[in-house]
């Protein structure tokens, strides 16, 4: 079952730099981004601020994502004589303003291939990168999926082959009835599903700007900490209110059917009253939109994991910008066979949770990205 690790108190200024060095980034300092003017795209607010801090020309425009499409808000940046466009964590390079056909995602074809979770994990496995064992099934193939679940002989996870932000992801499925319900629920929304072994530990996100990891964050699933008197439902409501008030505003904790399932597997329910200081997890996914919380894990994360990420990302020549999610049995222990797995690689990584962690100090990943583009064209 996932377990979080406390981080340090947040500082008012951001350590900035390109590379992680013993858990500490370079000494240059900057203020936190003001996201007031970016209520619908906080990631663009972070990039806008990082560009302005470095005197990079940046302006807000509207343009269609595809030819003939509806105009949408974008940032246009001029870095090293090349135009870049940024919106909703997507970074587009425009090497020839006279020919829009040459514009491309900074990860080129890799951006499409990484969206297929099953195919990409197969690629990583071929590179010798540890990933959870799994197979892909049509949503209609419940019999085949159930046969695989039975053959695993241990808890499984069901997720869409192509989706993001933890949508329809069901981890820690321990019995056939729970597995069947999760597979059918996910299959109602997506045509293809991945069934894979459930791996336990702490999920850590590595923010990669070629060729280095420039930020790390432990993603803790939605949880409450008991006080010996209030129920889980009451604790969740109070924490949701605290999340709403904490800048820049955190999504509420979802108390839904998945939360009930996760509590039941721990012998708990919404009206249970956990002991003082007992942490109770409400789901297995750690996405911010479902109540997850980011923790600056630089003080305790072993450096071997960052080096591992840099090594295998370096063997993917089209990969310039990404977030790599890994499950670590113990983040403080060095990487070794059987204690870490790559869960996903995201070609459009969000920034905001690095600047505004739930616990610990902010990390200027947007600044690291801008500075890299100042010395290398993508």
SESE-807263 format. One line per 4 residues: number of its first residue (from 0); their letters; for each residue x negated, y negated, z negated of N, C-alpha, C. Coordinates in steps of 0.02 Angstrom, whole numbers. Example, Ala and Ser with C-alpha at 12.3 -4.5 7.8 and 13.67 -1.06 7.14 Angstrom:
<rs>
0) AS) -660:284:-390:-615:225:-390:-660:165:-390 ~ -642:112:-354:-684:53:-357:-645:-2:-394
</rs>
This chain:
<rs>
0) XXXX) -42:59:0:0:0:0:-44:-62:0 ~ -28:-114:39:-71:-172:42:-79:-204:-26 ~ -139:-231:-39:-150:-266:-102:-191:-328:-88 ~ -170:-385:-115:-205:-447:-102:-260:-459:-153
4) XXXX) -305:-505:-138:-359:-524:-182:-359:-599:-190 ~ -360:-625:-252:-356:-697:-262:-415:-734:-229 ~ -401:-793:-202:-453:-836:-175:-468:-893:-222 ~ -506:-942:-200:-523:-999:-242:-474:-1055:-232
8) XXXX) -475:-1105:-276:-432:-1163:-269:-451:-1202:-207 ~ -401:-1233:-175:-413:-1269:-112:-448:-1335:-125 ~ -497:-1351:-84:-531:-1415:-88:-495:-1466:-45 ~ -511:-1531:-56:-478:-1584:-18:-510:-1595:50
12) XXXX) -571:-1571:59:-605:-1579:123:-623:-1511:151 ~ -639:-1509:215:-648:-1446:250:-721:-1433:267 ~ -751:-1378:244:-817:-1360:270:-810:-1345:344 ~ -855:-1373:384:-849:-1366:457:-912:-1335:485
16) XXXX) -905:-1299:540:-964:-1272:573:-945:-1215:617 ~ -994:-1188:652:-980:-1135:700:-981:-1066:668 ~ -1029:-1052:627:-1039:-983:606:-1031:-975:531 ~ -1007:-916:511:-1005:-899:441:-1076:-882:419
20) XXXX) -1095:-906:361:-1163:-894:336:-1158:-879:261 ~ -1155:-815:246:-1149:-796:176:-1085:-820:144 ~ -1032:-828:184:-968:-849:156:-960:-924:153 ~ -1009:-962:174:-1005:-1035:171:-1019:-1063:240
24) XXXX) -980:-1113:260:-991:-1144:325:-1035:-1205:316 ~ -1055:-1237:372:-1099:-1294:370:-1071:-1350:328 ~ -1114:-1398:308:-1097:-1446:257:-1056:-1506:281 ~ -1051:-1515:347:-1012:-1573:373:-941:-1570:346
28) XXXX) -912:-1628:330:-846:-1630:299:-797:-1671:341 ~ -733:-1656:333:-682:-1694:367:-617:-1689:328 ~ -571:-1733:341:-507:-1732:306:-460:-1683:340 ~ -408:-1663:303:-359:-1618:331:-317:-1652:385
32) XXXX) -296:-1614:435:-255:-1644:488:-187:-1665:462 ~ -162:-1721:488:-95:-1744:474:-48:-1717:528 ~ -3:-1673:509:40:-1639:558:109:-1670:563 ~ 117:-1729:535:183:-1762:533:213:-1769:603
36) XXXX) 171:-1787:651:195:-1799:719:200:-1736:761 ~ 187:-1678:731:189:-1615:768:233:-1564:732 ~ 296:-1581:718:339:-1535:679:355:-1470:716 ~ 352:-1471:782:370:-1412:821:310:-1374:849
40) XXXX) 250:-1400:836:190:-1366:860:131:-1387:816 ~ 128:-1358:756:77:-1378:708:7:-1359:732 ~ 1:-1307:772:-65:-1288:798:-93:-1344:842 ~ -51:-1373:884:-73:-1429:925:-94:-1488:882
44) XXXX) -59:-1498:825:-78:-1551:780:-149:-1541:753 ~ -167:-1479:739:-235:-1464:715:-287:-1478:769 ~ -272:-1458:832:-319:-1471:887:-325:-1546:901 ~ -268:-1581:900:-268:-1653:912:-314:-1688:861
48) XXXX) -307:-1669:799:-348:-1698:745:-422:-1682:755 ~ -437:-1618:770:-506:-1597:779:-539:-1634:837 ~ -501:-1644:892:-528:-1680:949:-542:-1753:931 ~ -494:-1786:897:-503:-1856:878:-563:-1864:831
52) XXXX) -573:-1816:786:-629:-1820:739:-696:-1817:776 ~ -696:-1789:836:-758:-1783:875:-759:-1828:935 ~ -715:-1878:936:-712:-1928:990:-700:-1896:1059 ~ -663:-1841:1059:-645:-1808:1122:-580:-1838:1148
56) XXXX) -579:-1860:1212:-516:-1887:1239:-460:-1835:1237 ~ -404:-1853:1207:-347:-1808:1202:-283:-1849:1205 ~ -235:-1825:1243:-171:-1859:1248:-115:-1808:1250 ~ -55:-1831:1231:4:-1789:1232:42:-1801:1297
60) XXXX) 59:-1746:1331:94:-1751:1395:151:-1700:1395 ~ 192:-1703:1447:241:-1650:1459:229:-1622:1528 ~ 231:-1557:1534:220:-1523:1598:251:-1454:1594 ~ 274:-1426:1651:302:-1358:1650:247:-1306:1641
64) XXXX) 264:-1253:1605:216:-1199:1595:202:-1162:1660 ~ 254:-1156:1703:247:-1126:1769:277:-1173:1821 ~ 255:-1165:1882:280:-1208:1935:356:-1204:1940 ~ 388:-1263:1938:460:-1266:1941:495:-1255:1875
68) XXXX) 456:-1246:1821:485:-1234:1756:506:-1298:1721 ~ 533:-1290:1661:555:-1346:1621:494:-1379:1588 ~ 488:-1446:1591:431:-1480:1559:429:-1467:1484 ~ 369:-1455:1459:357:-1441:1389:300:-1485:1363
72) XXXX) 297:-1496:1297:242:-1536:1269:175:-1499:1272 ~ 124:-1534:1292:56:-1507:1294:7:-1561:1270 ~ -51:-1538:1249:-108:-1583:1241:-152:-1577:1302 ~ -179:-1634:1326:-228:-1633:1380:-293:-1660:1351
76) XXXX) -345:-1620:1356:-411:-1639:1330:-462:-1641:1386 ~ -510:-1686:1382:-566:-1689:1428:-629:-1674:1388 ~ -658:-1616:1400:-717:-1594:1362:-771:-1572:1411 ~ -828:-1604:1407:-883:-1587:1452:-865:-1595:1525
80) XXXX) -822:-1644:1541:-803:-1656:1610:-749:-1609:1636 ~ -724:-1564:1595:-671:-1517:1616:-607:-1530:1577 ~ -551:-1521:1612:-486:-1529:1579:-463:-1463:1547 ~ -434:-1471:1488:-403:-1414:1454:-333:-1435:1432
84) XXXX) -287:-1387:1431:-220:-1399:1408:-206:-1351:1350 ~ -172:-1377:1299:-159:-1337:1239:-88:-1346:1216 ~ -53:-1291:1202:15:-1293:1176:31:-1227:1142 ~ 60:-1230:1082:82:-1170:1047:28:-1117:1043
88) XXXX) -34:-1138:1029:-92:-1093:1021:-119:-1065:1087 ~ -92:-1087:1144:-116:-1065:1209:-165:-1117:1237 ~ -224:-1095:1258:-275:-1140:1285:-287:-1123:1358 ~ -275:-1173:1401:-282:-1166:1473:-341:-1209:1498
92) XXXX) -383:-1180:1539:-438:-1216:1571:-417:-1237:1641 ~ -432:-1299:1659:-413:-1326:1725:-476:-1353:1759 ~ -515:-1309:1791:-580:-1331:1819:-574:-1376:1879 ~ -517:-1376:1914:-510:-1416:1976:-442:-1450:1976
96) XXXX) -438:-1513:1953:-374:-1548:1951:-339:-1552:2019 ~ -377:-1546:2074:-348:-1550:2141:-314:-1485:2161 ~ -326:-1431:2124:-298:-1366:2142:-275:-1331:2079 ~ -211:-1339:2063:-185:-1311:2001:-187:-1234:2000
100) XXXX) -195:-1203:2058:-198:-1130:2060:-260:-1103:2026 ~ -310:-1146:2016:-371:-1123:1983:-367:-1128:1907 ~ -314:-1158:1882:-305:-1160:1810:-295:-1090:1782 ~ -323:-1076:1724:-318:-1008:1697:-323:-1009:1621
104) XXXX) -294:-959:1590:-303:-948:1519:-377:-939:1505 ~ -402:-965:1450:-474:-961:1437:-498:-889:1431 ~ -452:-843:1417:-471:-772:1415:-455:-735:1479 ~ -435:-772:1530:-421:-745:1597:-377:-682:1592
108) XXXX) -395:-630:1628:-353:-570:1630:-347:-535:1564 ~ -393:-548:1520:-391:-516:1454:-329:-539:1415 ~ -306:-601:1428:-248:-626:1393:-187:-582:1406 ~ -181:-556:1466:-125:-512:1482:-135:-442:1454
112) XXXX) -196:-415:1461:-207:-347:1438:-202:-340:1362 ~ -222:-392:1325:-219:-387:1252:-148:-389:1226 ~ -100:-412:1268:-30:-413:1247:-1:-343:1242 ~ -32:-295:1277:-11:-225:1274:-49:-192:1217
116) XXXX) -17:-186:1160:-52:-163:1100:-80:-93:1107 ~ -42:-49:1138:-64:20:1144:-123:27:1192 ~ -117:-5:1250:-171:-1:1300:-235:-33:1273 ~ -227:-88:1237:-287:-121:1212:-321:-81:1157
120) XXXX) -282:-49:1115:-313:-7:1065:-350:52:1097 ~ -323:77:1152:-359:130:1188:-426:105:1213 ~ -427:42:1238:-490:12:1261:-539:6:1203 ~ -515:-18:1146:-559:-25:1088:-587:42:1066
124) XXXX) -544:93:1067:-566:160:1048:-622:185:1093 ~ -616:170:1158:-668:190:1205:-734:154:1192 ~ -730:95:1160:-790:58:1142:-818:81:1075 ~ -785:129:1043:-808:154:979:-782:115:920
128) XXXX) -733:72:931:-704:32:877:-649:72:843 ~ -650:77:777:-598:117:742:-530:84:745 ~ -479:121:766:-410:97:769:-365:152:741 ~ -306:135:717:-260:187:693:-240:233:750
132) XXXX) -236:298:737:-214:346:787:-140:334:802 ~ -122:336:867:-53:324:884:-37:341:956 ~ 27:340:972:52:353:1039:108:305:1055 ~ 122:298:1120:175:254:1144:235:296:1167
136) XXXX) 295:272:1152:356:308:1171:408:259:1199 ~ 448:283:1245:507:245:1266:555:243:1207 ~ 592:188:1202:638:181:1145:690:237:1145 ~ 702:267:1203:752:321:1207:724:389:1185
140) XXXX) 658:393:1177:627:458:1162:619:467:1087 ~ 675:468:1052:672:477:980:646:546:961 ~ 661:596:1002:638:664:986:562:669:989 ~ 532:640:1041:460:641:1047:426:602:991
144) XXXX) 455:545:972:427:505:918:432:542:852 ~ 488:574:839:496:611:777:446:670:774 ~ 434:701:831:386:756:831:316:732:813 ~ 298:673:838:233:646:821:229:628:747
148) XXXX) 283:596:721:284:578:651:274:640:608 ~ 308:693:625:301:755:586:230:783:590 ~ 200:778:650:133:805:658:80:764:621 ~ 94:699:609:46:658:572:35:684:501
152) XXXX) 90:704:469:85:729:402:69:676:350 ~ 79:613:368:66:557:322:108:497:345 ~ 111:444:305:152:386:324:133:358:392 ~ 183:330:426:174:302:493:197:230:495
156) XXXX) 182:198:552:204:131:566:236:130:635 ~ 291:95:642:324:86:706:321:13:725 ~ 303:-2:788:299:-71:810:312:-74:885 ~ 333:-131:912:343:-138:984:275:-136:1020
160) XXXX) 277:-110:1081:215:-109:1120:193:-180:1137 ~ 241:-224:1149:225:-294:1165:270:-339:1123 ~ 241:-372:1073:278:-419:1030:227:-452:985 ~ 249:-504:950:204:-540:905:239:-562:842
164) XXXX) 200:-590:796:224:-619:733:261:-568:689 ~ 241:-505:695:270:-455:651:341:-436:666 ~ 366:-455:725:436:-439:742:445:-363:751 ~ 495:-336:717:513:-265:722:454:-218:708
168) XXXX) 412:-237:660:357:-194:638:377:-163:571 ~ 373:-97:567:394:-60:508:337:-16:483 ~ 298:-38:434:244:4:408:267:47:349 ~ 224:91:328:233:132:267:298:170:270
172) XXXX) 309:205:326:368:248:334:348:318:310 ~ 379:339:254:355:400:221:397:461:235 ~ 459:453:257:502:512:269:537:504:336 ~ 563:560:360:592:562:427:653:516:433
176) XXXX) 693:511:380:753:469:384:734:395:392 ~ 684:372:354:661:303:359:629:291:427 ~ 591:341:451:559:334:516:612:329:571 ~ 663:371:569:714:372:620:751:304:621
180) XXXX) 767:278:563:802:214:559:759:157:588 ~ 694:157:571:650:105:595:641:109:671 ~ 633:170:696:623:178:768:685:155:807 ~ 743:171:781:805:150:815:814:74:812
184) XXXX) 797:44:755:804:-28:748:758:-65:795 ~ 695:-44:798:647:-76:843:666:-63:916 ~ 692:-3:930:710:15:998:770:-23:1025 ~ 810:-52:981:866:-93:1004:842:-160:1032
188) XXXX) 781:-180:1013:754:-245:1035:700:-238:1088 ~ 667:-180:1090:610:-172:1135:613:-104:1170 ~ 594:-102:1235:600:-39:1273:547:12:1259 ~ 488:-10:1235:433:35:1221:406:22:1151
192) XXXX) 393:76:1115:370:70:1046:306:110:1035 ~ 267:88:988:206:123:968:218:154:900 ~ 200:217:894:201:252:830:129:268:813 ~ 107:245:755:37:256:736:33:270:661
196) XXXX) -24:297:641:-34:312:570:-35:247:530 ~ -6:249:471:-8:192:426:-75:193:389 ~ -111:137:393:-175:131:358:-168:80:302 ~ -201:93:246:-192:52:187:-253:10:173
200) XXXX) -241:-46:140:-296:-91:121:-273:-163:123 ~ -320:-207:135:-307:-279:141:-315:-299:214 ~ -266:-335:241:-272:-358:311:-309:-424:313 ~ -361:-427:354:-402:-487:360:-403:-508:433
204) XXXX) -392:-573:444:-394:-602:512:-461:-637:522 ~ -494:-620:578:-558:-651:597:-544:-697:657 ~ -560:-761:650:-550:-809:704:-616:-812:744 ~ -611:-790:807:-671:-781:849:-673:-834:903
208) XXXX) -728:-872:905:-743:-919:959:-810:-897:987 ~ -809:-868:1045:-868:-837:1073:-931:-880:1065 ~ -984:-854:1035:-996:-783:1019:-990:-767:944 ~ -956:-811:905:-959:-804:833:-890:-802:800
212) XXXX) -887:-771:742:-830:-777:698:-837:-843:660 ~ -786:-886:665:-791:-953:635:-742:-962:578 ~ -702:-913:563:-655:-917:508:-629:-849:489 ~ -616:-838:425:-589:-774:401:-535:-788:350
216) XXXX) -484:-746:351:-427:-757:307:-395:-690:289 ~ -385:-679:225:-348:-620:203:-274:-637:207 ~ -236:-596:241:-164:-607:249:-126:-561:202 ~ -100:-589:149:-65:-551:98:10:-549:114
220) XXXX) 41:-490:114:113:-486:127:154:-523:75 ~ 217:-538:93:262:-571:46:264:-533:-20 ~ 261:-570:-75:257:-539:-140:281:-587:-194 ~ 294:-560:-252:308:-600:-311:266:-573:-368
224) XXXX) 254:-616:-417:217:-596:-477:265:-601:-536 ~ 273:-545:-571:321:-542:-625:303:-585:-685 ~ 355:-604:-723:345:-640:-786:377:-605:-845 ~ 404:-544:-832:433:-505:-886:506:-521:-901
228) XXXX) 533:-574:-869:602:-592:-884:646:-602:-822 ~ 618:-629:-768:658:-642:-708:659:-583:-661 ~ 713:-577:-622:719:-524:-573:678:-539:-512 ~ 667:-488:-470:630:-497:-408:665:-548:-364
232) XXXX) 731:-545:-359:768:-593:-318:759:-664:-344 ~ 759:-673:-410:750:-740:-439:679:-765:-427 ~ 630:-720:-434:561:-739:-423:549:-758:-350 ~ 581:-721:-304:574:-736:-233:605:-803:-216
236) XXXX) 662:-819:-245:695:-883:-232:652:-941:-257 ~ 622:-932:-316:579:-984:-344:516:-994:-302 ~ 489:-938:-278:428:-944:-237:444:-974:-169 ~ 502:-959:-141:522:-990:-78:526:-1066:-86
240) XXXX) 551:-1089:-141:555:-1161:-153:485:-1191:-159 ~ 439:-1155:-192:370:-1178:-196:337:-1179:-128 ~ 352:-1130:-87:324:-1127:-20:350:-1186:23 ~ 413:-1203:14:442:-1258:52:407:-1324:36
244) XXXX) 387:-1333:-26:356:-1396:-47:282:-1400:-33 ~ 249:-1343:-24:176:-1343:-14:160:-1362:58 ~ 119:-1415:69:104:-1436:139:70:-1379:178 ~ 86:-1375:243:132:-1416:282:204:-1391:281
248) XXXX) 220:-1346:234:286:-1314:232:280:-1242:254 ~ 292:-1195:208:285:-1124:222:354:-1092:232 ~ 357:-1042:275:420:-1008:288:445:-974:224 ~ 511:-966:218:539:-934:158:523:-860:156
252) XXXX) 525:-832:96:518:-760:87:584:-727:109 ~ 580:-679:153:640:-647:178:660:-590:131 ~ 720:-595:103:748:-540:64:801:-507:108 ~ 779:-459:146:823:-426:195:821:-350:185
256) XXXX) 846:-315:235:849:-242:230:779:-211:225 ~ 731:-240:261:663:-214:258:634:-224:188 ~ 648:-282:158:625:-293:89:656:-242:41 ~ 720:-228:51:754:-178:8:721:-110:17
260) XXXX) 706:-91:80:674:-26:92:606:-23:57 ~ 567:-77:64:500:-77:36:503:-74:-40 ~ 551:-109:-70:559:-106:-142:580:-37:-165 ~ 626:-6:-128:651:60:-147:595:111:-148
264) XXXX) 548:106:-102:493:154:-100:446:145:-160 ~ 454:89:-195:414:78:-256:457:90:-319 ~ 518:116:-308:563:128:-364:592:64:-392 ~ 598:12:-350:622:-53:-373:681:-77:-331
268) XXXX) 714:-129:-354:769:-160:-318:767:-235:-332 ~ 811:-272:-300:811:-344:-308:821:-366:-380 ~ 860:-326:-419:874:-346:-487:822:-319:-537 ~ 771:-286:-513:718:-262:-558:680:-321:-587
272) XXXX) 655:-313:-648:619:-367:-682:547:-344:-695 ~ 500:-361:-649:431:-337:-658:397:-367:-718 ~ 350:-328:-744:313:-350:-803:271:-412:-788 ~ 252:-447:-839:212:-507:-831:147:-492:-794
276) XXXX) 132:-532:-744:71:-528:-703:70:-469:-655 ~ 125:-431:-652:128:-375:-604:148:-402:-535 ~ 107:-389:-485:122:-412:-417:162:-358:-380 ~ 218:-379:-352:263:-333:-316:266:-356:-243
280) XXXX) 249:-311:-197:252:-327:-126:322:-313:-99 ~ 346:-357:-56:414:-354:-30:418:-326:40 ~ 362:-319:73:359:-289:140:286:-275:155 ~ 274:-240:211:206:-221:228:174:-267:278
284) XXXX) 214:-306:316:185:-353:364:167:-418:328 ~ 115:-451:353:89:-509:317:93:-574:358 ~ 137:-576:407:143:-636:448:173:-693:407 ~ 149:-755:419:176:-813:382:251:-820:389
288) XXXX) 279:-803:449:350:-814:459:394:-766:418 ~ 364:-713:391:403:-667:349:385:-676:275 ~ 349:-729:259:332:-742:189:261:-724:170 ~ 219:-706:219:150:-691:205:112:-753:183
292) XXXX) 54:-742:152:14:-798:127:-59:-787:143 ~ -91:-839:170:-161:-835:189:-206:-852:130 ~ -259:-814:122:-307:-824:68:-377:-830:97 ~ -412:-884:80:-481:-892:102:-522:-837:69
296) XXXX) -546:-790:109:-581:-732:80:-656:-735:89 ~ -683:-793:109:-755:-798:117:-794:-782:54 ~ -768:-800:-7:-808:-786:-66:-820:-713:-80 ~ -777:-669:-55:-784:-598:-73:-787:-551:-13
300) XXXX) -779:-575:48:-781:-531:107:-853:-512:124 ~ -865:-447:132:-932:-425:150:-949:-447:221 ~ -1009:-474:233:-1026:-501:299:-1030:-450:355 ~ -1032:-386:338:-1038:-335:390:-978:-334:437
304) XXXX) -919:-354:412:-859:-352:454:-861:-406:508 ~ -884:-466:490:-891:-518:540:-941:-499:594 ~ -995:-468:574:-1045:-446:623:-1016:-392:669 ~ -976:-348:640:-944:-296:680:-898:-326:733
308) XXXX) -857:-375:712:-812:-408:758:-851:-443:814 ~ -903:-479:797:-944:-513:847:-974:-464:897 ~ -994:-406:871:-1026:-357:915:-977:-329:966 ~ -917:-308:945:-873:-278:994:-839:-330:1038
312) XXXX) -827:-390:1012:-800:-443:1054:-850:-464:1107 ~ -914:-461:1089:-967:-479:1137:-970:-432:1196 ~ -941:-372:1189:-940:-323:1244:-878:-331:1287 ~ -837:-380:1273:-777:-396:1312:-789:-463:1345
316) XXXX) -818:-465:1405:-844:-528:1434:-792:-582:1446 ~ -728:-564:1454:-677:-615:1466:-648:-643:1401 ~ -667:-614:1345:-638:-636:1282:-678:-694:1253 ~ -648:-753:1253:-681:-813:1226:-650:-836:1160
320) XXXX) -585:-830:1154:-549:-856:1096:-499:-803:1073 ~ -501:-785:1010:-453:-734:986:-451:-732:911 ~ -400:-698:886:-396:-680:816:-393:-604:812 ~ -436:-576:773:-440:-503:766:-414:-485:697
324) XXXX) -361:-444:695:-334:-421:631:-361:-352:615 ~ -390:-347:556:-419:-283:534:-389:-264:466 ~ -382:-200:455:-364:-174:389:-427:-148:356 ~ -442:-173:296:-503:-155:261:-485:-120:195
328) XXXX) -512:-62:183:-499:-27:121:-521:-68:61 ~ -578:-101:68:-604:-144:15:-645:-199:49 ~ -619:-261:53:-655:-314:89:-724:-329:61 ~ -736:-313:-2:-801:-328:-32:-853:-274:-18
332) XXXX) -831:-216:4:-878:-161:17:-902:-165:89 ~ -964:-144:104:-989:-146:172:-950:-100:219 ~ -948:-119:283:-913:-78:332:-945:-9:337 ~ -902:42:338:-926:111:342:-871:152:377
336) XXXX) -889:208:407:-837:250:439:-781:266:392 ~ -719:255:416:-661:273:377:-635:220:329 ~ -667:160:328:-642:109:281:-619:45:315 ~ -612:46:382:-588:-13:417:-559:8:485
340) XXXX) -507:-30:507:-473:-16:570:-453:-82:602 ~ -461:-88:667:-435:-146:703:-362:-134:719 ~ -319:-180:698:-247:-173:709:-225:-208:772 ~ -254:-266:787:-230:-306:843:-281:-359:861
344) XXXX) -280:-379:925:-320:-436:949:-272:-484:982 ~ -272:-547:959:-225:-598:983:-262:-649:1025 ~ -241:-658:1087:-274:-705:1132:-251:-777:1122 ~ -198:-787:1083:-173:-854:1070:-168:-864:994
348) XXXX) -226:-869:961:-226:-871:888:-202:-937:859 ~ -160:-934:809:-138:-994:774:-193:-1021:729 ~ -188:-1086:714:-240:-1121:676:-218:-1141:606 ~ -154:-1156:599:-131:-1192:540:-146:-1157:475
352) XXXX) -139:-1091:472:-149:-1056:409:-222:-1058:386 ~ -268:-1073:432:-337:-1082:411:-348:-1150:379 ~ -312:-1201:403:-317:-1267:374:-278:-1274:309 ~ -223:-1238:304:-179:-1242:246:-168:-1173:216
356) XXXX) -219:-1144:184:-210:-1077:155:-166:-1081:92 ~ -136:-1025:75:-98:-1022:13:-146:-1025:-47 ~ -204:-994:-39:-255:-997:-91:-323:-1007:-58 ~ -367:-1046:-90:-434:-1054:-66:-444:-1118:-26
360) XXXX) -502:-1124:5:-522:-1184:41:-505:-1179:115 ~ -487:-1236:146:-473:-1237:218:-536:-1223:259 ~ -524:-1204:322:-579:-1190:369:-564:-1225:435 ~ -612:-1261:461:-602:-1302:521:-613:-1261:585
364) XXXX) -569:-1214:597:-576:-1172:656:-564:-1211:721 ~ -519:-1259:718:-507:-1301:777:-568:-1342:795 ~ -602:-1367:744:-664:-1404:757:-718:-1360:788 ~ -722:-1298:764:-771:-1251:792:-756:-1238:865
368) XXXX) -691:-1232:882:-671:-1221:951:-690:-1281:995 ~ -673:-1341:973:-689:-1401:1011:-765:-1407:1022 ~ -803:-1395:970:-876:-1401:976:-905:-1349:1023 ~ -874:-1291:1026:-899:-1241:1073:-886:-1262:1145
372) XXXX) -828:-1291:1157:-812:-1314:1224:-854:-1374:1245 ~ -884:-1408:1197:-929:-1463:1212:-996:-1440:1241 ~ -1012:-1376:1229:-1077:-1351:1252:-1070:-1295:1303 ~ -1009:-1270:1313:-999:-1214:1359:-932:-1220:1393
376) XX) -930:-1215:1459:-867:-1219:1496:-835:-1150:1501 ~ -770:-1147:1489:-733:-1084:1493:-686:-1085:1553
</rs>
